[in-house]
Amino acid sequence: QFKPVESGGNLVQPGGSLRLSCTTSGFSLDPYAIGWFRQAPGKGRNGVSCISSSSGIIHYADSVKGRFTISRDNAKNTVWLQMNSLKPEDTAVYYCAPVGGCTTEIITRGTSYDHWGQGTQVTVSS
């Protein structure tokens, strides 16, 4: 069963940076568009960014545009989310997931994917 594995979360001060990684065991990410999502305490899971299988299509939530960068290397079976200028409101558990296509709807409406990984905790605090 395809199950994403996220890593790279940590406690960081406001203004700091982190790079999250998304991979999977036993399956290739190559054919899939991949989305990053986050869930803050007491809130729903929201779309952050997505990237198509060829990296030709990328979308970001308005709240992270200009600060976050999504990228992938299919040879390394990895998708990254580079997060700069982090703010306390970025605090959340971050998840990745395969999505049917990288569209603005993935960002604004989320996904029906239901085989989530454990996620990785990002805490932005002084």
N, C-alpha and C positions, 0 to 999 in steps of 0.2 A: 504494500500500500504506500502510495506516494505520501510522505509526511515531511514537511519542511523542518529545517533545523536552523534556528536563529542564534546569533551570538554577537558579542561586542558591547552589550549594554554595561553601564557603570554609573557611579555617582560622579557628577562633574559640576563645576561652578558655572554660574551664568556667564555667557560669553565663550565658553569652552567648546570643544569639538569631540565628536565620537564617530567611529565608522562601524556600522552594523554589517554583519554578513548573513547571507541566507544561502543554504545549500540543502541537499537532501541525500539520503543514503540509498543506493541501489537503483536510482532513477536519474535520468538526465533532465536537467532544467531546459535544455536547448529548445525543445519545441514549444515551450510555454511562455506567454507573457506572464510577468511576475508583478505582484502588487505588494507594497508595504502598507500596513495598517497599524493603528495604535489605539490602545484603550487606556484611558486615564481612570483613576479610582472613581467608582460610582457612575461612570459614563459608558456609553456604547462604544463599539469598535468603529473607528472612522478611517477612511482612506487617506493616505499620506502621499503616495507616489506610485507610479507604475511604469513599466518599461516593456516594450514588445520583444519578441524573441530575437529579432535582428538588431535591437537597440534603435530602430528607426523612429519609433514613436515613444514619447515620454510625456507624462503629465505629473503635475504637482498640485497639492492643495494650496490655496492662496496663502494660508498661514505659514507655509514653509518655503514658498518661492523665494529664490535668491539666497537661501541659507542651506538648503539640502540639495544634494546631487545624487541621483540614482545612476548606477552603471552595472554592467555585467561582463563576465568573461565566460563564454560557454565552454571553452576548453578547460577551465578550472571549475566548471559547474557551480559557479558562485554569482550571486547578485549582491551588490553592496549599496548601502545608503550612507553617504558621507553627510554628517550633520555638523554644521558650523554655526557660530553665534547662537548657541543654545540658550533658551529662555526657560524659566520655571514652568511655563505652560506647556513645554514639550515633555514634561514628566509623564511617563506612561509605560505600559508594556507594549513593545513593538513586535509585530508578527509579519511574516511574509506568507504569501500564498500564490498558487497558480491561478490565473484568471483567464477568462475566455478571450479577452483582448484588452489592450491598454486603451481605455477610453475615459473621457471625463466623467462618465457615469460611475465608473469604478471608484473614482475619487469622491464623488458627491453622494452616491447611494450605497457604496460598499459592495460586498460579494456574498453569494449564498454558499460559498465554500465552507465545509464543516469538518475538515480533518486538520484542524489547527495544530501547530507545534506548541511547544511550551512557552514560546516568546522569549524576549530578552528585556530586562528592566532597565529603563533609562530614568535616572533621577537627576534633575537639575536644581541645585540648591547651594546656597552659600553657607 
